[in-house]
Structures are given as C-alpha cells and as structure tokens.
Amino acid sequence: MYAAHFAAGLALKGRAPRVPMMAFLIGAFVLDILWIVFDVLDVDRLPLNDWSHSLLMAIVWSSVFAAFFRRFGSRAFVAVWLTVFSHFVLDLLVQGATLLPGASGRLIIAAPVVEHARILQVGLCGMLLGVYLHDASRASVPAWRALLVSSIVLALNLR
C-alpha cells in the first residue's frame, strides 16, 4: 500500500501549495516511521503495532506532525493532518486496525477488503494521482515532471 501513501501525499499537496512537498511525502509515512522507532525500542510489535497505527494514536500523531505546519495557516494544518491520517485509512482498508493501544480483540477493526486488495490499491493510487495531476497542471508544474512522478508512484505497485 505504500504507493498509495505517496499518492495521498501528492494529492493533498495541492490543498496547501506553500507547504513544502517533503512535508506531505514524509507525513504520509509518519506512522511507519514511528512504528520503526517503536519496534527498535520494543514498544510496538506486529501484528497490532497499535502505538503507531491505532485510530487513537493516528489522530494524535497526525495532530503532532501537522502542528509543525500551523504557521502556514489552518488550511495547511488540515492538509498535512489529512496526509498523516490517510495512512491509517489506507492501511485499514487492507490490513485492519485497532482503536487504541492495548486494545482487546473485540476492539480490533477487521480489514473490509481482503480479496482483490491489490486492485483496490492500484485503483486508489490512480485516483489520488489523478487529483495530483489536476492540481499540478493548475500550479504550472511541467507536465513531464508530473507524469514522471505519477509513473514512478504507479510503478511502485508492480513490486
């Protein structure tokens, strides 16, 4: 699903043009970056990884990361927040999630899409890249650059 995380960051960039693109690309992976740190510290373990990826903590981490970009305005805060939180939503679709750290089995959200997850991932990635391409053309990003970036992200789905 990581290609769709990149695509979400690219799609949301157009909502806050003054915020650096790297904020969106890093923001799309904040939960995974935290998971790696927490795994090394023996705090967060698979299969639940709930200190980085639970609903409650996704809201917290989205808010913390977006706060760094509040100086760009409330629109930027919301766009960056949505970028980080989109990671939870995209993972939830194919992997499931917990509601909060230490949740018991009954608080686990099952993945709604188990079969055809790859098709869903490619479809979501394509839709998000469509938003990015539209916004890039309006922002006078050279067409070749936007198409190259989109092609690279789509190619990540081929792994």
WOHU-V563089 format. One record per pair of residues at least 12 apart in sequence whose ideal C-beta (glycine too) atoms are under 8 Angstrom apart, sorted by the first residue. I is the first residue (numbers start at 1). J is the second residue. Records with the same first field share a line. If there is no record, write none. Layout:
I: J ; J
//
This chain:
1: 90 ; 91 ; 94 ; 95 ; 121
2: 29 ; 32 ; 156
3: 121 ; 125 ; 153 ; 154 ; 156 ; 157
4: 90 ; 121 ; 124 ; 125 ; 128
5: 28 ; 29 ; 32 ; 86 ; 87 ; 90
6: 25 ; 28 ; 153 ; 156
7: 124 ; 125 ; 128 ; 129 ; 132 ; 153
8: 28 ; 83 ; 86 ; 87 ; 90 ; 128
9: 24 ; 25 ; 27 ; 28 ; 83 ; 86
10: 24 ; 25 ; 128 ; 129 ; 132 ; 149 ; 150 ; 153
11: 128 ; 129 ; 131 ; 132 ; 135
12: 24 ; 79 ; 80 ; 82 ; 83 ; 86
13: 79 ; 132 ; 135
14: 131 ; 132 ; 134 ; 135 ; 136 ; 138 ; 139
15: 75 ; 78 ; 79 ; 82
16: 69 ; 72 ; 73 ; 75 ; 76 ; 79 ; 80
17: 139
18: 72 ; 73 ; 76
19: 69 ; 72 ; 76 ; 79 ; 80
23: 68 ; 69 ; 80 ; 83
24: 79 ; 80 ; 83
27: 65 ; 66 ; 80 ; 83 ; 84
28: 83 ; 84 ; 86 ; 87
29: 87
30: 61 ; 62 ; 65 ; 84 ; 87
31: 52 ; 53 ; 58 ; 61 ; 84 ; 87 ; 88 ; 91
32: 52 ; 87
34: 51 ; 52 ; 61
35: 49 ; 52 ; 53
38: 51 ; 52
48: 98 ; 103 ; 108
50: 98 ; 100 ; 101 ; 102 ; 103
51: 101
53: 87 ; 88 ; 91 ; 97 ; 98
54: 97 ; 98 ; 99 ; 100 ; 101 ; 103
55: 88 ; 97 ; 98 ; 99 ; 100 ; 109
56: 99 ; 100 ; 101
57: 100 ; 101
58: 84 ; 85 ; 87 ; 88
59: 85
61: 84
62: 81 ; 82 ; 84 ; 85 ; 88
63: 81
65: 80 ; 81 ; 84
66: 78 ; 80 ; 81 ; 84
68: 80
90: 124
92: 109 ; 111 ; 112
93: 111 ; 112 ; 113 ; 117 ; 120 ; 124
94: 111 ; 113 ; 114 ; 117 ; 120 ; 121
95: 111
96: 108 ; 109 ; 110 ; 111
97: 109
118: 157
121: 157
122: 154 ; 157
125: 153 ; 154 ; 157
126: 154
129: 150 ; 153 ; 154
132: 146 ; 149 ; 150
133: 146 ; 147 ; 150
//
